[in-house]
């Protein structure tokens, strides 16, 4: 590109157009290569991180069984997470059922109030 910029003044218009076209093609090829390499690197990084997480999870299961841990937490300001949890501690179903019951009760009260106002 620098060589073209230095010698462009001495070129004919056809030479400049041809050179600019070649440079544009090379730039597109370079961008495609850069994107391909970036995607490949991201895939490799993802695969390696999965291996690390799998090993950590395997170790946490082992140590949890040995020491009787039911849950292992990690903490980072603004981003806490459970690294390992005994599935018997999962209360999702009970929480959803409780929320649904509370919603139905609230909905029933609202309906009762509306009917009382009509009377």
Secondary structure, DSSP 8 states (H G I E B T S, - for coil): -HHHHHHGGGS-HHHHHHHHHHHHHHHHHHHHHHHHHHHHHHHHHHHHHHHHHHHHHHHHHHHHHHHT-SEEEE--TT--EEEEE-GGG--HHHHHHHHHHHHHHHHHHHHHHHHHHH-
